[in-house]
């Protein structure tokens, strides 16, 4: 039974990864500082002997007793509303945090997979975006704290591979959705569904002609799982190439929810990418992976999840009280 450390474990993606690794028979060490993660995402795992949780910020020194076979570094704010609110922490978790975890991987002789992002491509001049594209990023713009932190993370991870011979994997994640997303995280899908559920008009920034490509979380987790066990140290795009404009997506959400909200338009935020679509040729070739869940199917499941939230969930921030889960 392999032992796996997953950072950012209480977040949207991290919690689904914990589920997958538990299901596959691994021991999971989960770590999160709960700044943007929600402990509720993990509460179903706390009773399991093969699961343990550490409330810790990986930007500080990371110690884990015992053997580790794999590390998955998913700790980071991942939406504009978060990394604009906590820019310094965003920079630190992908720089200092990555350095700490690379050192831990080296000490434990563990393979490490780091979560990079399609944001390393910035507002791309190449479409669709392939891993060979170097990107079009504004390093001092409002999104730079996230974009440049992830680019640095990739560079440091590759340096540990070339200099120390560390086993690594780098996943570039494109827009992902599914249950456990936070309604208030500022990303377009929860924003639209949250507005629909609250009876508010849907807000589209710009004229809505900008595009995104949405991948259902189960598909993403499958791609990440395959990448961890592949022998390939270079970045791999994982995402769904089914591209849609934001305006068309807003209309899809209105149809899905059966609401009659209007669509209102606001100014486009600075440096907001106009196009986003992954080239997944590498994932197909190296991992034998491609997305299976259609957007219509995934949206139905996601909408049902959001509908199940309480009134407090719809209007208030989450509370993170993990102390009740500590084993006495």
C-alpha positions, 0 to 999 in steps of 0.5 A: 500500500503506497502512502501519498501526501496530497496538499490542498486536500480540502479544496475542490480538486484536492478532496476529489484526489483524496477520494480517488487514492483512497478508492485505489487502496493508498494511504492518504496524508492530507494537508491544508491550511484551510484558507480557501479549502473547506473541511466539509469536503473531507469529513467523510474520510476522517473515520478511515484508518488509511486517512490522516489530516494535517492543518498546515501551511506548506509555505512553512517547513513541511514534516511528515513522519514515516515513508512517503511514496508520492506527493501531489502538490495542489495547495494554492488559491485557484481563482481570481477572487482568492489570489487578488485578495491574498496575493502574497500567500498565492506567490508563497505557496507556489514558490516557498511551498513548492521548494519545501515539498520538493525537498521533502520528496527528495528526502523521502525518495518520493515522486512528486506531481505539481499542479500547474495551470493553463494560466501559464499561457496567459492571454494566449496568442496560440490557439489551442494551447499546446505544451510547447507554447511559452505563453503571453503573461503580464508578470506585474498585472493583477493575475501575475501573482498566480501566473508567475508563481505557477511558472516559477513552480514548473521551473523549480520542479524541473530543476530538481529533476535535472539537478537531483534526478527527482522523479516529477510530473507536471500537470497543466490544468484547464477549467474544471468543474463539478461538486465541491466547488465554492459558490463564492470563489469567483469562477464563472460556473459557480458564479452563474449557478449561484446567481441563478439559485439566488434569483439574480441576473447573470453577470457576463464580463466584456461582450461574452465572446471570450471562450473557455473549455470546461472539464468535469472533475472525474475526467481531470482526476483520471488524467492526473492519476494516470500522469502520476504513474507515467514516466514523463517529467514534462508538462502535460495539458489535462482539460476538455477541448470542447470550447464555448463562449462565455455568453453561450455558457450563460445561456446554457446555465439559464436553460439548465436551471429553468430560470428567467434571469437576464444577462447583464454585462460588465467591463472585462477585468484586466488581462482576462484571457480571451481564449482558452482551449487545451491541445491534449495530443500529449495526454492522448499519446502518453496517457491514453487519456481523453475526457469522457463526460459531456458538458451537459452531463457534468453540468446536471450533476454539478447543478444538483450539488449546488441545489442541495446547499443550504441557504447559509451556503448560498449566502455566507462563507464556509466555516472550517472547524476541523477539530471535531474530526481529530481522533482522541 
